[in-house]
Amino acid sequence: MFLFLLFATCAVALFVSIVVMRLFTKPIDSVLRRIIADEISAAWSKYLKFAILVVGVSAGVQLRDLEKYITPMLGGREVQTVSLGFDRWVFEIYRTAIETLQGIAWMLLVFFVFALLAFVFVRLGELRREHRDQPSGNQEQSI
């Protein structure tokens, strides 16, 4: 029964991660194209999508929490393991989905904060370049 729960939580975490990855594909691609304006932005986009999957599954499947279903020892004395009834299954599946979303949300928050900082630096560089390239209006033109 424990193995079925482990596989079910992995499947739920993977499914939620794939859904979130697909929802954020366009925003991630457009942000990276704007900041990195090169072919390497596609590679960074693929890496970030892979990172969403890894972070989602690792955050969603918490092996330490699942260990209580197979470890009958607590502080040197035997205790009864927690039973895997229907209520427990629903709770574990729900917790897996929430933990997956929470892990991905933190990762995307960090990414978009750094992307915002990079966007500001890129924009400042563009404004300085435009300011340098503009001819000054104070010069007199001779005819």
C-alpha atoms as one frame of an Amber mdcrd trajectory, in Angstrom:
protein
   0.000   0.000   0.000   2.895   2.329   0.799   4.396   1.880  -2.670   1.094
   2.794  -4.295   0.980   5.965  -2.204   4.560   6.791  -3.171   3.807   6.311
  -6.874   0.554   8.266  -6.563   2.280  11.234  -4.920   5.017  11.160  -7.579
   2.396  11.114 -10.319   0.422  13.979  -8.751   3.561  16.072  -8.249   4.683
  15.413 -11.826   1.229  16.226 -13.233   0.973  19.499 -11.277   4.534  20.440
 -12.299   3.799  19.813 -15.982   0.617  21.901 -15.823   2.439  24.804 -14.155
   5.344  24.505 -16.595   2.963  24.749 -19.547   1.132  27.703 -18.003   4.382
  29.627 -17.536   6.047  28.698 -20.849   5.109  31.909 -22.705   5.955  34.318
 -19.842   9.306  32.622 -19.242  10.161  32.610 -22.952   9.257  36.270 -23.426
  11.145  37.408 -20.318  14.270  35.510 -21.311  14.105  36.727 -24.932  13.842
  40.309 -23.676  16.706  40.022 -21.212  19.069  37.765 -23.169  18.211  38.736
 -26.791  20.252  35.812 -28.163  19.767  32.166 -29.135  20.946  31.155 -25.678
  17.622  32.324 -24.253  16.035  29.155 -25.664  18.522  27.028 -23.724  17.833
  28.966 -20.530  14.114  28.526 -21.109  14.512  24.753 -21.434  16.634  24.666
 -18.297  14.060  26.672 -16.337  11.264  24.348 -17.468  13.340  21.373 -16.354
  13.961  23.110 -13.028  10.210  23.586 -12.570   9.722  19.842 -12.970  12.552
  18.940 -10.589  11.577  21.462  -7.921   7.917  20.527  -8.200   8.471  16.804
  -7.774  11.062  17.178  -5.026   8.885  19.627  -3.090   5.704  17.619  -3.583
   6.985  14.157  -2.674   8.204  14.505   0.890   9.759  11.191   1.762  10.235
  12.101   5.435   6.502  12.570   5.812   5.738   9.334   3.967   8.179   7.434
   6.152   5.663   7.379   9.015   3.672   4.766   7.112   6.473   2.196   7.170
   8.535   2.997  10.291   7.045   1.369  13.396   9.713   2.713  15.795   9.485
   5.975  17.722  12.105   6.854  20.285  13.195   3.275  20.839   9.727   1.918
  21.591   7.348   0.256  19.213   4.248   2.128  18.139   1.539   1.354  15.653
   2.166   2.658  12.130  -0.360   5.072  10.663  -2.981   3.304   8.591  -3.519
   4.259   4.972  -7.279   4.680   4.810  -9.229   6.678   2.249  -9.040   9.855
   4.353  -5.267   9.536   4.620  -4.942   9.046   0.856  -6.983  12.184   0.154
  -4.924  14.139   2.662  -1.597  12.969   1.210  -2.642  13.680  -2.378  -3.885
  17.149  -1.407  -0.697  17.862   0.556   1.398  16.723  -2.406  -0.390  19.100
  -4.784  -0.071  22.036  -2.377   3.597  21.366  -1.599   4.344  21.059  -5.316
   2.701  24.392  -6.058   4.427  26.028  -3.115   7.886  24.837  -4.189   7.355
  25.978  -7.770   5.954  29.319  -6.614   9.081  30.034  -4.574  11.337  29.071
  -7.467   9.420  31.256  -9.924   9.391  34.144  -7.451  13.183  34.042  -7.232
  13.470  33.779 -11.010  11.142  36.711 -11.692  12.824  38.912  -9.050  16.193
  38.369 -10.706  14.587  38.783 -14.131  13.101  42.105 -13.023  16.512  43.309
 -11.858  18.076  42.166 -15.133  15.310  43.911 -17.090  16.013  47.170 -15.241
  19.722  46.930 -16.075  19.001  46.119 -19.723  16.543  49.010 -19.976  19.000
  51.443 -18.362  21.650  50.355 -20.861  19.243  50.935 -23.742  18.319  54.383
 -22.470  21.997  55.374 -22.114  22.716  54.095 -25.616  19.761  56.072 -27.038
  20.892  59.179 -25.195  24.451  58.855 -26.579  23.250  58.195 -30.136  20.946
  61.236 -30.275  22.483  64.329 -31.855  22.514  67.229 -29.454  20.114  70.050
 -30.396  22.442  72.821 -29.192  24.797  72.687 -32.179  24.225  75.294 -34.867
  23.916  74.055 -38.386  25.820  75.984 -41.054  24.188  76.418 -44.417
